[in-house]
Amino acid sequence: MLSRRHALAASGLTLVGLAGCLGSEDEEDLEESDDDGDDESGEDDEDALTATEPEASLVTTIDREDADDDDVDAEEIVLATYGDVTDLGDVEYEEKPNWYYVSVVFTDEAAETFVDELEAIDALENPTQQELTIHGDDEVLGSYALGPDLAETMADGEWDGIFQIIADEESQLEAVLDRFE
């Protein structure tokens, strides 16, 4: 099990007020997944993760400038979909700050797009003012500020695509896991 400090430093994963460890999933275990679902022989990997609704939004945000303009409805920007996930951990519980979480790994392309979208709206320059919204089973699980450490890691081009989805209740995350086969 990775220490909290090591997990945060290794994955660049912090959200303001939401820093947590990767639980019992080692980062190496999450990174071993094939991005394309094929093994070296070209055959489909039986263990490949498949989303039941790959186009469904998982993480979204809005452009703060559009949201501040009272005359404009801010358009939701999709940062990642369920189809962008290549691997995921188990639902874990962290006593302090009292939430459940699951670690997910995005494809390299999805991680790059995630960062590009945030850069396009200058979110990495003032991350604590940028909210990321997590979507579960037909509901919003929550909205959380983009953490400065994660933003810095993204801006430096060092983010490895590991992201933590958090929720108040375990059942919300179980519903997220149920969207994968």
N, C-alpha and C positions, 0 to 999 in steps of 0.2 A: 504494500500500500504506500502510495506516495504521500509525503508530508504535505501539509497545506501550502507551505511556502514554496516547496519545490514544484508542486502542481501548478500553482499560479505563475511562477516564473517560467516554467517549461511551456505552458500552453498559451500564456499571454491572456488568460481568461479572467477578467474581472469586470464586473459591472458595479457601479457605485452602490455601495451598501449590500452587494450581492456576492462578495468574494466567497468562494467555497472550494473545497478539494474535489478531486475527481472520484472520491469514494473508493470502492474496491476495484475499480477498473484502472489498470495501469495504462499510462499513455501509450506504451509500446503495443499493448493489446488492441487499442483503438486504431493505431496507425497501420496495423498489419492487413487491414481490409484492402481488397482490390477495388480501385475506382471504377473499373469497367465491368465487373462481375464475371470476367472470364479468368480461368486459370491459365497456366503456361501452355497447356496443350490446346488452347483455343476453345475448349468445351465450357459451357455455362457452369459457373460455380454453384453447386447446390445450396450453399450457405449464403449466396448473394442476397442482400437486403433489397426488397422491393416494396415501394410504397403503393398502397391501394388507391390513393389519389395523388399521383406524383405532382400534379400542377397546383395542388392546394397550398396556400401560403402558410409558411411556418414562422418566419420572422419578417416583419415589415417595419417601416418608419415613414415619416413624412418630412418634407422640406420645412424647416423651422421658419424660413422667410415667408413661404406661402401661408403657413399657419398663423403668422403674425399679421398678415394682411386680411382685414375683416371682410374685404370684398371678394376674396378668393377662397373657394373650398380647397383645402390642401389635398392633393392626390396621394393616395397610399403608394409607397414605393416598396415593391417586393424585394427583400434582400436574399431570402432563401425559401425554397419550397420543400415539401416532403420528398420529392424526387431527387433533391440535391444531397440527401443524406446517404452516406455509404456505410456507416457503422454507428451503433449506439450502445450505450451502456445500460445497466439496470437502474431502476428507480432507487435512489438512495435518500436518506433523511439526514439533515444536518440540524442538530439541536439548537445551535446558535448560528444563525438568526431564525430558526424555527421554520424551515421550508423543506420541500422535497425537490430533488433535481435529477436530471438524467443528462449525461454527456453525449453529444452527437458529433460526428465527424462529417464535414461537407467535402464534396469532391473538390479537387484543386481548382477546377473551372468555377465552381460555385463560390468558393472562398475568394477567388480573385474578383468575381462579379460583386460579391458582398462588399468588399473593400472599395471597388471602383464606384459603386453607388453612393457609399458614404462620403468618398472624396468629392464626388460631383456636387454634393450639397454642403460642402465644407464642414461636415460633421466631425471630422477628425481634429479640426482646429479648436473646437470648443465642445468636447464630447459630453460633458456633464449636462449640457443643454439639449442633447439629442436623445430622444426616447426610442427604444426598440420595443416593438409590440410582439408578443409571443402568442401564436394562434394554436389552439388545441382542437378538440373535436367539436367543431361548429361553435366555438366560443373563444373569447380572448382570455388567455390565462393571466396576462398581466402586461404592464408596460414598465420598462425599467430604463434608467439613464445608461448611456454608453459609458463604460469605465475609462478613465484616463490611461490606465496601463494597457488595456486592450487596444485603445485608439492609437497609442504610441507604437505598439507592436505592429499594428496594421500599417501605419504610416511608414514604418521602417522596412516593410516588406517581409516581416518575420513571422506573421501569423500562420499557424499550422492548420487552421480550419476546424479546430476543436472548439465547441461551443456548448455552454450549459443552458439547458432549458429548465426553468424553475417554476414551481407552483405551490400554492398553499396546501393543496390536498393531493395525496398519493393517487387517488382515483383520476384526477385530471391528467397526470402523466401516464397512467396506465392506458387511458384513452388515446394518448399520443402514440404509445407503443403499439396499440392495437391497429394503427393505421399502416403497419408494416407487416409483410409476410416473410 
